[in-house]
Amino acid sequence: MDNNFSSHNDWQGLLSEDGPLAQAISGFQVRQQQQEMLYAVGEALSNHSAAVIEAGTGVGKTFAYLVPALASGGRVIVSTGTKTLQDQLFAKDLPLVRDALKTDTQIALLKGRANYLCTYRLHRAQSEGRFDDRRSLTYLQRIADWETLTYAGDISELNNVPRDAEIWQHVTSTADNCLGSECPEYDTCFVAKARREAQEADVVVVNHHLFFADLALKEEGFGELLPSANAVILDEAHQLPEIASTFFSETLSSRQLLELARDTEVEALADAADMPDLRKLLGIFEKCIKDLRLTLDKPGLREPWHKVKSKPAIKNEIQNLEKIMDDLLVHLNIASERGKGLESCYERMQLQSQKLNNFNNPKNGTVQWYETYTQSFSLVSTPLDISEPFKKHLESWPCAWVLTSATLAVGQSFDHFTCRIGMEAPKELLLDSPFDYWHNALLYAPPGMPEPQHADYVPAVVDASVPVIKACEGRTFMLFTSYRALNEAAALLKDEIDYPILVQGDSSQADMIKQFRKLGNAVLMGTSSFWEGVDVRGESLSCVIIDKLPFASPGDPVLEARIKSIRESGGNPFGEYQLPQAVIALKQGVGRLIRDDNDKGVLMICDPRLRSKSYGKTFLDSLPRVPRTSKLDVVQRFFEILKNKQQASKQKSDK
């Protein structure tokens, strides 16, 4: 790959105090860790090699990989874990770096197809008159009005239709129901337009879900959505093993089946009105799907399939579903010649039938499990080890690979991460946060806590937290490892403090964070989605309380099967899998506290195992170096000193 670097000095000069980024950004600070990461990324891009980099909070990893990506002159894919970071990279960070480096780099943003309006399905929804409630009709009209104005068709542009509104299912497409180049509105398709722009761009920003979806499509022989690249940079890479596991899984869901039934009915009414038996079978098909959901018991289950597959009622409903799908395939084979829509429905029915057959006849090395929701279900086959398929993809795409995150290492080792994704001998770089944790933070482990499995554990967490929250005057994140603990703690806390309490589920995550910042003295209580990707800087967040060390639930069917597999192969499931996963999760939660040079605060970890168990040292060794205490008065004195400093600073600025 051609690049514009002629020496090591050129690399470091791009992020030096008199470099192009310093001239473009007011208050730019030179950081040694950022320079080291820039060098490692640039070296990987030049040599078509692989690098795995942990960059602690404040290193500035985004610029450390974007600068060499743009300066290299090659084609680069940047993939992130969240759409929020994806949008920030495209709208803010990339244009800034491009302008600073004075390059003419073309950039493009590419999301999954469900993020784009499908004009064909919109116009069909309008003509069908399927909606009779006023709200859906209002939303449909708003979407139709927006269609005439939008350039990209990205549904995030439209704020006056809720993201969870059912109408979106009818006006966006899926890989299953998209007609592709056969679509009568293909020339104006927003998805096709976004892909064309991506294929012409030098840097394409995607998210991990789309990245893996493209790898899967490439393997199946449908061609790749993303342009061929000289380099792939995967940010928030700690998410990759779980996302890869999802994409290498095969899922049969009632939502997919019911959507297929509805689409087939619409196409049959249009092009096969003389086949009443087909429509009759579709009615039976829908009933079979709903009957199977009823036999799977209550919502909220996530269980191994082997526990229920032999139950007579479930066996019977699975057989009924198989039979009706076979009957539908016979009729759809005949109807498929009537039009492209029916042909697509026939192909989709073949695919879903094959999925059901695969689920009933699993491959070695997979675990079958099911999940129930209020009115729906999913049947899933998940590979226990994704290192081989992931490694195959790495080797089949001969380019530079850069994987980075604030949380990849356990202690000083990347082995857990690299083994899970099958990456052999990459360059490894562990960069600590440049923030002064030793002087700006305190780790508090409250004494006398019961073991986490004790019935009174959550009340004990609340009792220990109340004086800390009062000393901090609110301004606290309370992070929990389960909804049950969250809800129990929220009920107990509301009578103990006078500060505003924001509980996950009361509103969207974005709204809660916005309100938390605005209030300035709130207590936010959340579970896993608040452990990472949440950035609150300044005084409004001065304390993070974590209820338990975040070990995954042993009742999870995939984890249960992995533990069994590791044990049967002579390994140690706790040391090899459960502990490293929990360490990485804890590092994410801890990372919420200190977000810039001026942040100060207390991290409170309630779990007594941090001190009482030998593995507690593994957790502590993986955290930033910070003073530790088990004395409440030390915590109260920390906040008193902090408060006095903040008041003095405010008085000084007022003068």
C-alpha positions as semicolon CSV with decimal commas, in nm:
position;residue;x (nm);y (nm);z (nm)
1;M;0,000;0,000;0,000
2;D;0,131;0,342;-0,090
3;N;0,176;0,578;0,201
4;N;0,300;0,927;0,265
5;F;0,532;0,840;0,554
6;S;0,902;0,855;0,481
7;S;1,037;0,821;0,835
8;H;0,935;0,761;1,194
9;N;0,956;1,135;1,258
10;D;0,689;1,202;0,996
11;W;0,449;0,972;1,182
12;Q;0,496;1,137;1,519
13;G;0,498;1,485;1,369
14;L;0,134;1,454;1,267
15;L;0,026;1,458;1,633
16;S;0,306;1,678;1,768
17;E;0,258;2,015;1,937
18;D;0,324;2,199;1,610
19;G;0,164;1,937;1,385
20;P;-0,147;1,976;1,168
21;L;-0,389;1,847;1,435
22;A;-0,255;2,090;1,697
23;Q;-0,313;2,375;1,453
24;A;-0,668;2,260;1,384
25;I;-0,781;2,186;1,743
26;S;-0,782;2,449;2,016
27;G;-0,622;2,317;2,335
28;F;-0,471;2,010;2,164
29;Q;-0,245;1,817;2,403
30;V;0,046;1,601;2,295
31;R;0,031;1,259;2,461
32;Q;0,311;1,004;2,450
33;Q;0,062;0,717;2,446
34;Q;-0,115;0,864;2,145
35;Q;0,218;0,899;1,964
36;E;0,298;0,531;2,036
37;M;-0,039;0,420;1,905
38;L;-0,007;0,636;1,592
39;Y;0,327;0,469;1,521
40;A;0,189;0,116;1,573
41;V;-0,115;0,180;1,351
42;G;0,094;0,338;1,078
43;E;0,338;0,048;1,089
44;A;0,053;-0,204;1,053
45;L;-0,089;-0,010;0,758
46;S;0,251;0,005;0,587
47;N;0,334;-0,362;0,641
48;H;-0,014;-0,513;0,589
49;S;0,026;-0,660;0,937
50;A;-0,203;-0,697;1,241
51;A;-0,200;-0,493;1,562
52;V;-0,404;-0,532;1,880
53;I;-0,398;-0,215;2,093
54;E;-0,554;-0,137;2,429
55;A;-0,566;0,240;2,469
56;G;-0,690;0,355;2,809
57;T;-0,937;0,641;2,847
58;G;-0,783;0,969;2,734
59;V;-0,517;0,828;2,501
60;G;-0,701;0,977;2,205
61;K;-0,715;0,655;2,007
62;T;-0,961;0,793;1,749
63;F;-0,707;1,043;1,614
64;A;-0,426;0,790;1,662
65;Y;-0,586;0,563;1,401
66;L;-0,764;0,818;1,180
67;V;-0,450;1,023;1,112
68;P;-0,246;0,733;0,964
69;A;-0,560;0,597;0,794
70;L;-0,605;0,919;0,597
71;A;-0,234;0,988;0,552
72;S;-0,171;0,638;0,414
73;G;-0,348;0,705;0,086
74;G;-0,507;0,359;0,084
75;R;-0,867;0,242;0,114
76;V;-0,968;0,189;0,476
77;I;-1,273;0,046;0,652
78;V;-1,332;0,179;1,003
79;S;-1,580;-0,027;1,205
80;T;-1,721;0,072;1,544
81;G;-1,936;-0,096;1,807
82;T;-2,214;0,163;1,815
83;K;-2,405;0,377;1,568
84;T;-2,341;0,676;1,798
85;L;-1,964;0,650;1,752
86;Q;-2,015;0,570;1,385
87;D;-2,207;0,896;1,336
88;Q;-1,947;1,092;1,537
89;L;-1,660;0,956;1,327
90;F;-1,832;1,042;1,001
91;A;-1,981;1,380;1,091
92;K;-1,710;1,520;1,319
93;D;-1,378;1,338;1,358
94;L;-1,306;1,237;0,997
95;P;-1,383;1,580;0,844
96;L;-1,164;1,743;1,110
97;V;-0,866;1,514;1,039
98;R;-0,917;1,542;0,663
99;D;-0,915;1,923;0,679
100;A;-0,615;1,928;0,914
101;L;-0,412;1,700;0,684
102;K;-0,534;1,890;0,378
103;T;-0,622;1,570;0,191
104;D;-0,900;1,514;-0,062
105;T;-0,997;1,182;0,102
106;Q;-1,350;1,072;0,012
107;I;-1,541;0,943;0,314
108;A;-1,868;0,751;0,331
109;L;-2,103;0,626;0,601
110;L;-2,268;0,288;0,555
111;K;-2,528;0,139;0,789
112;G;-2,734;-0,178;0,780
113;R;-3,031;-0,177;0,543
114;A;-3,282;-0,147;0,830
115;N;-3,150;0,207;0,885
116;Y;-3,267;0,324;0,541
117;L;-3,613;0,398;0,409
118;C;-3,733;0,151;0,144
119;T;-3,936;0,354;-0,104
120;Y;-4,088;0,042;-0,260
121;R;-4,226;-0,079;0,074
122;L;-4,335;0,274;0,169
123;H;-4,537;0,316;-0,151
124;R;-4,680;-0,033;-0,112
125;A;-4,783;0,042;0,248
126;Q;-4,957;0,359;0,127
127;S;-5,147;0,180;-0,150
128;E;-5,250;-0,122;0,060
129;G;-5,437;0,082;0,319
130;R;-5,336;-0,175;0,582
131;F;-5,337;0,075;0,873
132;D;-5,658;0,190;1,033
133;D;-5,532;0,347;1,357
134;R;-5,475;0,722;1,354
135;R;-5,122;0,707;1,500
136;S;-4,985;0,474;1,231
137;L;-5,151;0,679;0,956
138;T;-4,995;0,997;1,099
139;Y;-4,651;0,835;1,113
140;L;-4,691;0,702;0,760
141;Q;-4,772;1,051;0,630
142;R;-4,474;1,202;0,812
143;I;-4,243;0,943;0,656
144;A;-4,394;1,007;0,312
145;D;-4,339;1,384;0,350
146;W;-3,980;1,326;0,463
147;E;-3,912;1,098;0,165
148;T;-3,945;1,394;-0,071
149;L;-3,680;1,590;0,124
150;T;-3,414;1,339;0,230
151;Y;-3,092;1,277;0,039
152;A;-2,961;0,974;0,230
153;G;-3,287;0,814;0,347
154;D;-3,127;0,747;0,688
155;I;-3,421;0,706;0,925
156;S;-3,224;0,863;1,212
157;E;-3,288;1,197;1,038
158;L;-3,660;1,177;1,118
159;N;-3,721;1,271;1,480
160;N;-4,101;1,296;1,482
161;V;-4,158;0,921;1,436
162;P;-4,042;0,711;1,737
163;R;-3,766;0,465;1,659
164;D;-3,966;0,179;1,811
165;A;-4,285;0,256;1,614
166;E;-4,420;-0,052;1,435
167;I;-4,455;0,146;1,111
168;W;-4,078;0,122;1,050
169;Q;-4,107;-0,255;0,993
170;H;-4,334;-0,180;0,696
171;V;-4,122;0,091;0,531
172;T;-3,771;-0,054;0,568
173;S;-3,636;-0,373;0,415
174;T;-3,451;-0,677;0,543
175;A;-3,210;-0,909;0,362
176;D;-3,504;-1,151;0,344
177;N;-3,763;-0,928;0,176
178;C;-3,543;-0,699;-0,037
179;L;-3,602;-0,753;-0,410
180;G;-3,252;-0,632;-0,497
181;S;-3,187;-0,519;-0,854
182;E;-3,527;-0,663;-0,957
183;C;-3,703;-0,400;-0,746
184;P;-3,907;-0,156;-0,961
185;E;-3,764;0,133;-0,753
186;Y;-3,404;0,011;-0,748
187;D;-3,278;0,323;-0,929
188;T;-3,383;0,543;-0,637
189;C;-3,300;0,290;-0,361
190;F;-3,130;0,456;-0,063
191;V;-2,946;0,137;0,035
192;A;-2,805;0,093;-0,316
193;K;-2,708;0,461;-0,322
194;A;-2,523;0,434;0,012
195;R;-2,337;0,126;-0,113
196;R;-2,234;0,296;-0,438
197;E;-2,094;0,587;-0,239
198;A;-1,910;0,345;-0,010
199;Q;-1,755;0,166;-0,307
200;E;-1,623;0,497;-0,440
201;A;-1,489;0,624;-0,106
202;D;-1,138;0,605;0,039
203;V;-1,257;0,564;0,399
204;V;-1,584;0,388;0,483
205;V;-1,732;0,402;0,833
206;V;-1,947;0,101;0,930
207;N;-2,051;-0,070;1,253
208;H;-1,955;-0,420;1,364
209;H;-2,297;-0,568;1,287
210;L;-2,279;-0,454;0,925
211;F;-1,914;-0,558;0,900
212;F;-1,995;-0,914;1,003
213;A;-2,308;-0,923;0,791
214;D;-2,087;-0,838;0,494
215;L;-1,838;-1,111;0,582
216;A;-2,127;-1,360;0,597
217;L;-2,260;-1,244;0,259
218;K;-1,914;-1,268;0,108
219;E;-1,879;-1,625;0,231
220;E;-2,220;-1,721;0,091
221;G;-2,116;-1,601;-0,253
222;F;-2,348;-1,302;-0,287
223;G;-2,062;-1,058;-0,332
224;E;-1,939;-0,811;-0,072
225;L;-2,117;-0,490;0,024
226;L;-1,804;-0,315;0,141
227;P;-1,528;-0,211;-0,095
228;S;-1,204;-0,407;-0,100
229;A;-0,975;-0,243;0,151
230;N;-0,606;-0,200;0,220
231;A;-0,678;-0,181;0,591
232;V;-0,954;-0,261;0,840
233;I;-0,963;-0,074;1,172
234;L;-1,198;-0,223;1,433
235;D;-1,266;0,016;1,722
236;E;-1,443;-0,100;2,041
237;A;-1,293;-0,437;1,950
238;H;-1,377;-0,593;2,288
239;Q;-1,728;-0,644;2,145
240;L;-1,608;-0,852;1,850
241;P;-1,621;-1,205;2,000
242;E;-1,985;-1,171;2,107
243;I;-2,096;-0,997;1,785
244;A;-1,909;-1,257;1,578
245;S;-2,080;-1,530;1,779
246;T;-2,416;-1,375;1,689
247;F;-2,335;-1,359;1,319
248;F;-2,197;-1,708;1,301
249;S;-2,516;-1,824;1,474
250;E;-2,827;-1,926;1,282
251;T;-3,157;-1,784;1,409
252;L;-3,513;-1,884;1,327
253;S;-3,751;-1,629;1,477
254;S;-4,128;-1,602;1,487
255;R;-4,092;-1,241;1,371
256;Q;-3,918;-1,354;1,049
257;L;-4,178;-1,626;0,991
258;L;-4,480;-1,399;1,048
259;E;-4,329;-1,128;0,831
260;L;-4,279;-1,390;0,557
261;A;-4,642;-1,500;0,594
262;R;-4,769;-1,140;0,565
263;D;-4,547;-1,059;0,265
264;T;-4,652;-1,381;0,091
265;E;-5,020;-1,300;0,146
266;V;-4,977;-0,954;-0,007
267;E;-4,794;-1,096;-0,311
268;A;-5,050;-1,379;-0,347
269;L;-5,342;-1,133;-0,349
270;A;-5,168;-0,932;-0,621
271;D;-5,040;-1,212;-0,846
272;A;-5,201;-1,541;-0,739
273;A;-5,560;-1,453;-0,652
274;D;-5,671;-1,775;-0,823
275;M;-5,481;-1,987;-0,565
276;P;-5,708;-1,979;-0,256
277;D;-5,537;-2,288;-0,111
278;L;-5,215;-2,090;-0,081
279;R;-5,383;-1,820;0,128
280;K;-5,556;-2,087;0,339
281;L;-5,218;-2,251;0,411
282;L;-5,075;-1,914;0,512
283;G;-5,349;-1,882;0,775
284;I;-5,258;-2,225;0,913
285;F;-4,888;-2,126;0,902
286;E;-4,950;-1,817;1,116
287;K;-5,152;-2,024;1,365
288;C;-4,869;-2,283;1,391
289;I;-4,617;-2,008;1,469
290;K;-4,840;-1,862;1,742
291;D;-4,918;-2,206;1,885
292;L;-4,547;-2,287;1,912
293;R;-4,495;-1,960;2,101
294;L;-4,767;-2,061;2,349
295;T;-4,609;-2,401;2,416
296;L;-4,272;-2,236;2,493
297;D;-4,421;-2,098;2,817
298;K;-4,372;-1,755;2,973
299;P;-4,182;-1,458;2,823
300;G;-3,826;-1,375;2,932
301;L;-3,687;-1,729;2,906
302;R;-3,342;-1,796;2,761
303;E;-3,287;-2,169;2,796
304;P;-3,103;-2,464;2,637
305;W;-3,322;-2,637;2,379
306;H;-3,243;-2,983;2,515
307;K;-3,445;-2,899;2,827
308;V;-3,773;-2,870;2,635
309;K;-3,736;-3,034;2,294
310;S;-3,868;-3,372;2,416
311;K;-4,189;-3,229;2,565
312;P;-4,483;-3,379;2,370
313;A;-4,656;-3,043;2,307
314;I;-4,338;-2,881;2,173
315;K;-4,246;-3,184;1,959
316;N;-4,598;-3,177;1,813
317;E;-4,586;-2,803;1,729
318;I;-4,240;-2,834;1,570
319;Q;-4,370;-3,120;1,351
320;N;-4,677;-2,914;1,257
321;L;-4,453;-2,623;1,159
322;E;-4,231;-2,849;0,947
323;K;-4,533;-2,997;0,766
324;I;-4,702;-2,664;0,690
325;M;-4,373;-2,520;0,557
326;D;-4,334;-2,824;0,330
327;D;-4,690;-2,774;0,201
328;L;-4,629;-2,404;0,143
329;L;-4,310;-2,480;-0,050
330;V;-4,509;-2,698;-0,293
331;H;-4,762;-2,421;-0,358
332;L;-4,502;-2,142;-0,369
333;N;-4,296;-2,338;-0,620
334;I;-4,593;-2,317;-0,857
335;A;-4,677;-1,953;-0,768
336;S;-4,318;-1,830;-0,795
337;E;-4,347;-1,801;-1,173
338;R;-4,619;-1,537;-1,132
339;G;-4,390;-1,254;-1,025
340;K;-4,065;-1,145;-0,862
341;G;-4,237;-1,094;-0,526
342;L;-4,368;-1,450;-0,508
343;E;-4,036;-1,584;-0,631
344;S;-3,865;-1,400;-0,345
345;C;-4,117;-1,542;-0,094
346;Y;-4,051;-1,895;-0,225
347;E;-3,676;-1,850;-0,177
348;R;-3,731;-1,710;0,173
349;M;-3,954;-2,005;0,265
350;Q;-3,681;-2,243;0,145
351;L;-3,428;-2,063;0,365
352;Q;-3,649;-2,069;0,676
353;S;-3,734;-2,435;0,620
354;Q;-3,363;-2,516;0,596
355;K;-3,298;-2,324;0,921
356;L;-3,562;-2,532;1,101
357;N;-3,408;-2,850;0,962
358;N;-3,059;-2,738;1,074
359;F;-3,192;-2,657;1,421
360;N;-3,339;-3,005;1,452
361;N;-3,017;-3,164;1,322
362;P;-2,737;-2,956;1,479
363;K;-2,371;-2,962;1,380
364;N;-2,105;-3,066;1,628
365;G;-1,965;-2,777;1,829
366;T;-2,290;-2,581;1,842
367;V;-2,541;-2,519;2,117
368;Q;-2,915;-2,495;2,049
369;W;-3,117;-2,258;2,266
370;Y;-3,438;-2,061;2,261
371;E;-3,557;-1,724;2,384
372;T;-3,913;-1,610;2,452
373;Y;-4,061;-1,262;2,444
374;T;-4,416;-1,141;2,514
375;Q;-4,555;-1,254;2,178
376;S;-4,255;-1,397;1,996
377;F;-3,965;-1,642;2,016
378;S;-3,626;-1,723;1,864
379;L;-3,462;-2,061;1,805
380;V;-3,084;-2,020;1,784
381;S;-2,784;-2,241;1,698
382;T;-2,460;-2,083;1,821
383;P;-2,105;-2,209;1,759
384;L;-1,914;-2,253;2,085
385;D;-1,584;-2,148;1,927
386;I;-1,571;-1,869;1,667
387;S;-1,191;-1,855;1,647
388;E;-1,170;-2,079;1,337
389;P;-1,431;-1,899;1,121
390;F;-1,298;-1,561;1,235
391;K;-0,940;-1,663;1,158
392;K;-1,054;-1,783;0,814
393;H;-1,198;-1,439;0,742
394;L;-0,885;-1,263;0,864
395;E;-0,672;-1,473;0,630
396;S;-0,908;-1,441;0,334
397;W;-0,894;-1,061;0,346
398;P;-0,522;-0,987;0,294
399;C;-0,488;-0,639;0,438
400;A;-0,377;-0,457;0,752
401;W;-0,586;-0,526;1,063
402;V;-0,596;-0,289;1,361
403;L;-0,810;-0,391;1,660
404;T;-0,838;-0,140;1,943
405;S;-1,040;-0,069;2,257
406;A;-0,998;0,071;2,606
407;T;-1,057;-0,282;2,741
408;L;-0,887;-0,579;2,576
409;A;-0,619;-0,699;2,819
410;V;-0,657;-0,902;3,137
411;G;-0,376;-0,791;3,362
412;Q;-0,097;-0,738;3,111
413;S;-0,206;-1,013;2,870
414;F;-0,409;-1,009;2,546
415;D;-0,420;-1,390;2,524
416;H;-0,787;-1,424;2,617
417;F;-0,893;-1,184;2,342
418;T;-0,662;-1,303;2,064
419;C;-0,741;-1,671;2,129
420;R;-1,115;-1,609;2,109
421;I;-1,085;-1,450;1,763
422;G;-0,815;-1,682;1,630
423;M;-0,557;-1,408;1,578
424;E;-0,202;-1,539;1,578
425;A;0,103;-1,329;1,674
426;P;-0,028;-0,975;1,613
427;K;0,174;-0,679;1,737
428;E;0,043;-0,608;2,087
429;L;0,047;-0,268;2,255
430;L;-0,091;-0,186;2,601
431;L;-0,122;0,188;2,663
432;D;-0,230;0,313;3,005
433;S;-0,458;0,612;3,043
434;P;-0,263;0,940;3,063
435;F;-0,507;1,064;3,329
436;D;-0,377;1,108;3,685
437;Y;-0,591;0,847;3,862
438;W;-0,359;0,843;4,164
439;H;-0,437;1,205;4,255
440;N;-0,786;1,236;4,106
441;A;-0,962;0,915;4,208
442;L;-1,020;0,682;4,501
443;L;-1,129;0,316;4,508
444;Y;-1,362;0,236;4,799
445;A;-1,443;-0,122;4,904
446;P;-1,704;-0,099;5,184
447;P;-1,631;-0,330;5,480
448;G;-1,863;-0,593;5,620
449;M;-2,050;-0,671;5,298
450;P;-2,226;-1,010;5,278
451;E;-2,149;-1,250;4,993
452;P;-2,332;-1,155;4,670
453;Q;-2,555;-1,464;4,681
454;H;-2,689;-1,365;5,025
455;A;-3,058;-1,268;5,035
456;D;-2,976;-0,932;5,196
457;Y;-2,700;-0,839;4,953
458;V;-2,890;-0,570;4,758
459;P;-3,017;-0,396;5,078
460;A;-2,656;-0,403;5,202
461;V;-2,540;-0,240;4,876
462;V;-2,798;0,036;4,921
463;D;-2,711;0,087;5,290
464;A;-2,340;0,117;5,205
465;S;-2,411;0,349;4,911
466;V;-2,637;0,603;5,084
467;P;-2,364;0,783;5,288
468;V;-2,137;0,789;4,982
469;I;-2,412;0,937;4,762
470;K;-2,487;1,198;5,030
471;A;-2,117;1,287;5,060
472;C;-2,102;1,323;4,681
473;E;-2,430;1,523;4,679
474;G;-2,585;1,295;4,419
475;R;-2,377;1,300;4,098
476;T;-2,356;0,920;4,093
477;F;-2,387;0,627;3,854
478;M;-2,504;0,306;4,021
479;L;-2,426;0,016;3,787
480;F;-2,587;-0,325;3,837
481;T;-2,527;-0,668;3,691
482;S;-2,898;-0,759;3,672
483;Y;-3,238;-0,593;3,630
484;R;-3,361;-0,772;3,941
485;A;-3,094;-0,608;4,158
486;L;-3,149;-0,272;3,984
487;N;-3,522;-0,269;4,051
488;E;-3,484;-0,386;4,411
489;A;-3,220;-0,120;4,481
490;A;-3,426;0,154;4,313
491;A;-3,725;0,073;4,534
492;L;-3,507;0,085;4,848
493;L;-3,309;0,398;4,755
494;K;-3,599;0,631;4,683
495;D;-3,684;0,660;5,054
496;E;-3,321;0,715;5,158
497;I;-3,204;1,016;4,957
498;D;-3,347;1,348;4,839
499;Y;-3,155;1,363;4,512
500;P;-3,328;1,294;4,176
501;I;-3,318;0,925;4,082
502;L;-3,314;0,815;3,716
503;V;-3,387;0,445;3,664
504;Q;-3,313;0,256;3,342
505;G;-3,638;0,183;3,161
506;D;-3,814;0,504;3,265
507;S;-3,694;0,670;2,942
508;S;-3,439;0,612;2,664
509;Q;-3,067;0,597;2,743
510;A;-3,002;0,919;2,551
511;D;-3,277;1,101;2,743
512;M;-3,148;0,973;3,077
513;I;-2,793;1,092;3,008
514;K;-2,920;1,430;2,891
515;Q;-3,132;1,467;3,205
516;F;-2,846;1,349;3,427
517;R;-2,615;1,618;3,288
518;K;-2,885;1,886;3,315
519;L;-2,980;1,807;3,677
520;G;-2,620;1,805;3,801
521;N;-2,703;1,621;4,126
522;A;-2,884;1,306;4,008
523;V;-2,833;0,936;4,078
524;L;-2,857;0,725;3,762
525;M;-2,925;0,354;3,808
526;G;-2,856;0,125;3,512
527;T;-2,749;-0,219;3,396
528;S;-2,517;-0,341;3,119
529;S;-2,598;-0,077;2,854
530;F;-2,467;0,196;3,088
531;W;-2,140;0,012;3,161
532;E;-1,986;0,120;2,830
533;G;-2,010;0,387;2,563
534;V;-2,149;0,648;2,804
535;D;-1,944;0,968;2,833
536;V;-2,033;1,217;3,110
537;R;-1,756;1,465;3,185
538;G;-1,731;1,717;3,466
539;E;-1,871;1,750;3,817
540;S;-2,216;1,602;3,741
541;L;-2,058;1,254;3,757
542;S;-1,823;1,224;4,054
543;C;-1,899;0,874;4,180
544;V;-1,949;0,531;4,019
545;I;-2,091;0,252;4,236
546;I;-2,075;-0,108;4,107
547;D;-2,288;-0,365;4,286
548;K;-2,103;-0,686;4,191
549;L;-1,810;-0,817;3,994
550;P;-1,973;-0,869;3,653
551;F;-1,952;-1,246;3,608
552;A;-2,194;-1,362;3,338
553;S;-2,499;-1,553;3,456
554;P;-2,408;-1,925;3,475
555;G;-2,765;-2,000;3,364
556;D;-2,705;-1,854;3,016
557;P;-2,733;-2,148;2,773
558;V;-2,436;-2,047;2,557
559;L;-2,212;-1,986;2,859
560;E;-2,327;-2,313;3,014
561;A;-2,233;-2,501;2,697
562;R;-1,896;-2,323;2,668
563;I;-1,812;-2,408;3,029
564;K;-1,901;-2,772;2,966
565;S;-1,694;-2,780;2,644
566;I;-1,385;-2,628;2,810
567;R;-1,414;-2,867;3,103
568;E;-1,451;-3,172;2,876
569;S;-1,137;-3,072;2,686
570;G;-0,939;-3,061;3,011
571;G;-0,940;-2,684;3,053
572;N;-1,032;-2,454;3,341
573;P;-1,353;-2,269;3,239
574;F;-1,332;-2,019;3,525
575;G;-0,972;-1,913;3,466
576;E;-0,982;-1,938;3,086
577;Y;-1,320;-1,780;3,017
578;Q;-1,541;-1,656;3,302
579;L;-1,277;-1,454;3,490
580;P;-1,126;-1,280;3,182
581;Q;-1,475;-1,187;3,057
582;A;-1,567;-1,038;3,396
583;V;-1,240;-0,841;3,415
584;I;-1,302;-0,680;3,075
585;A;-1,662;-0,595;3,172
586;L;-1,549;-0,438;3,501
587;K;-1,290;-0,226;3,320
588;Q;-1,571;-0,090;3,103
589;G;-1,779;0,010;3,406
590;V;-1,481;0,168;3,583
591;G;-1,410;0,368;3,267
592;R;-1,725;0,576;3,320
593;L;-1,568;0,770;3,611
594;I;-1,269;0,963;3,474
595;R;-1,335;1,097;3,124
596;D;-1,088;1,388;3,098
597;D;-0,788;1,551;3,272
598;N;-1,004;1,750;3,514
599;D;-1,242;1,474;3,625
600;K;-1,220;1,358;3,986
601;G;-1,422;1,103;4,179
602;V;-1,474;0,786;4,379
603;L;-1,515;0,436;4,245
604;M;-1,705;0,213;4,486
605;I;-1,705;-0,166;4,426
606;C;-1,935;-0,334;4,677
607;D;-1,843;-0,697;4,607
608;P;-1,637;-0,839;4,899
609;R;-1,479;-1,098;4,666
610;L;-1,253;-0,819;4,538
611;R;-1,056;-0,864;4,863
612;S;-1,159;-1,206;4,994
613;K;-1,091;-1,420;4,684
614;S;-0,752;-1,485;4,525
615;Y;-0,887;-1,382;4,184
616;G;-0,966;-1,037;4,325
617;K;-0,601;-0,951;4,255
618;T;-0,659;-1,019;3,883
619;F;-0,934;-0,756;3,882
620;L;-0,729;-0,504;4,077
621;D;-0,422;-0,554;3,857
622;S;-0,633;-0,476;3,551
623;L;-0,762;-0,142;3,686
624;P;-0,582;0,195;3,676
625;R;-0,341;0,253;3,965
626;V;-0,550;0,432;4,225
627;P;-0,544;0,473;4,607
628;R;-0,769;0,221;4,784
629;T;-0,962;0,243;5,108
630;S;-1,225;0,056;5,307
631;K;-1,295;0,352;5,537
632;L;-1,605;0,564;5,482
633;D;-1,451;0,870;5,650
634;V;-1,170;0,868;5,391
635;V;-1,436;0,881;5,116
636;Q;-1,622;1,163;5,293
637;R;-1,298;1,360;5,336
638;F;-1,216;1,308;4,964
639;F;-1,550;1,465;4,866
640;E;-1,516;1,746;5,122
641;I;-1,174;1,844;4,983
642;L;-1,310;1,815;4,628
643;K;-1,608;2,036;4,715
644;N;-1,383;2,304;4,870
645;K;-1,159;2,306;4,563
646;Q;-1,457;2,337;4,330
647;Q;-1,602;2,626;4,532
648;A;-1,267;2,805;4,537
649;S;-1,231;2,757;4,163
650;K;-1,582;2,891;4,105
651;Q;-1,518;3,198;4,322
652;K;-1,196;3,264;4,135
653;S;-1,369;3,240;3,796
654;D;-1,654;3,468;3,917
655;K;-1,399;3,741;3,993
